[in-house]
Amino acid sequence: MEMYVKHAFNPSLTLKLRDHILTMLSQIRPVNSFPPTLQFFKPEHVEPFKELDKVGEFTVEFLLIAIELVAIQEKTNYPTGTVTENLYKNFGVKDRFSVIQSSVWKGKK
């Protein structure tokens, strides 16, 4: 939802952020150490997107780090998993409902 708030504020910059996230996701590798270390994030990655910090609950820095940690977890525990990557590939392309619905875990109870 955070990306949709930022997208409503500045669509083109948010789509550039999405592209940056997709680049990051393509470079994340599984780990065998705990706690994991960031593989992609650099503080200077935040600067081009600072304008998006004006809206929403989370800063771009927080989002980039949190998304990277989730991606590391997914690559480590589910090496063929694509939920996180597909979520961002579909953002700005498919309707909100489809994107949000695809992020909901559909496991058995």
C-alpha positions as a printed Julia matrix, in Angstrom:
109×3 Matrix{Float64}:
  0.0     0.0     0.0
  2.88    2.37    0.75
  3.96    2.38   -2.87
  0.43    3.35   -3.93
  0.48    6.35   -1.6
  3.79    7.44   -3.08
  2.52    6.75   -6.59
 -0.5     9.01   -6.06
  1.91   11.77   -4.98
  4.48   11.35   -7.78
  3.75    8.57  -10.27
  6.87    8.84  -12.43
  9.3     8.97   -9.51
  7.56    6.04   -7.82
  7.87    3.98  -10.99
 11.6     4.8   -11.05
 11.77    3.57   -7.46
  9.98    0.39   -8.53
 12.57   -0.1   -11.29
 15.36    0.4    -8.75
 13.73   -2.22   -6.51
 13.48   -4.65   -9.44
 17.18   -4.14  -10.19
 17.95   -4.86   -6.55
 15.75   -7.98   -6.51
 17.55   -9.39   -9.55
 20.86   -9.22   -7.7
 19.92  -10.7    -4.31
 21.42  -14.1    -3.5
 20.64  -16.66   -0.76
 22.66  -16.45    2.46
 23.8   -18.94    5.09
 24.66  -16.54    7.87
 22.61  -14.8    10.53
 21.91  -12.01   10.72
 22.07  -11.4     6.98
 23.93   -8.39    5.66
 22.58   -6.1     3.0
 23.83   -7.05   -0.45
 22.67   -4.12   -2.57
 21.61   -1.09   -0.52
 23.85    1.96   -0.37
 22.82    5.21    1.36
 23.27    7.12   -1.91
 20.47    5.04   -3.46
 17.99    7.03   -1.38
 18.84   10.5    -2.67
 17.09   10.35   -6.08
 13.85    9.37   -4.33
 13.88   11.75   -1.3
 10.85   13.64   -2.65
  8.75   10.54   -1.92
  9.52   10.85    1.81
  6.98   13.7     1.92
  4.1    11.22    1.86
  3.25    7.89    3.38
  4.24    6.2     6.59
  7.72    5.05    5.62
 10.83    6.65    4.18
 12.4     5.39    0.98
 15.45    4.32    2.99
 13.3     2.14    5.23
 11.48    0.65    2.24
 14.67   -0.19    0.36
 16.22   -1.89    3.39
 13.05   -3.73    4.39
 12.38   -4.95    0.85
 15.97   -6.14    0.54
 15.76   -8.08    3.8
 12.5    -9.7     2.7
 14.1   -10.57   -0.65
 17.12  -12.13    1.1
 14.75  -14.19    3.25
 12.76  -15.3     0.22
 15.87  -16.25   -1.81
 17.3   -18.13    1.18
 14.18  -20.06    2.21
 12.45  -20.33   -1.18
 15.2   -20.17   -3.85
 12.69  -20.47   -6.68
 10.2   -18.1    -5.05
  9.07  -15.06   -7.0
  6.35  -13.49   -4.85
  8.33  -10.37   -3.96
  9.66   -9.84   -7.47
  6.26  -10.39   -9.07
  4.68   -7.96   -6.65
  6.95   -5.16   -7.88
  6.8    -6.24  -11.53
  3.03   -5.91  -11.39
  3.01   -2.59   -9.51
  2.03    0.19  -11.89
  1.03   -2.34  -14.55
 -1.87   -4.31  -13.09
 -4.76   -2.94  -11.06
 -4.27   -2.49   -7.31
 -6.6    -5.29   -6.32
 -4.71   -7.86   -8.42
 -1.35   -6.75   -7.03
 -2.48   -6.72   -3.41
 -4.33  -10.03   -3.81
 -1.17  -11.67   -5.21
  0.73  -10.71   -2.07
 -1.66  -12.53    0.27
 -0.42  -15.91    1.47
 -2.67  -18.7     0.25
 -1.28  -21.53    2.37
 -3.3   -24.28    3.93
 -4.55  -23.95    7.49
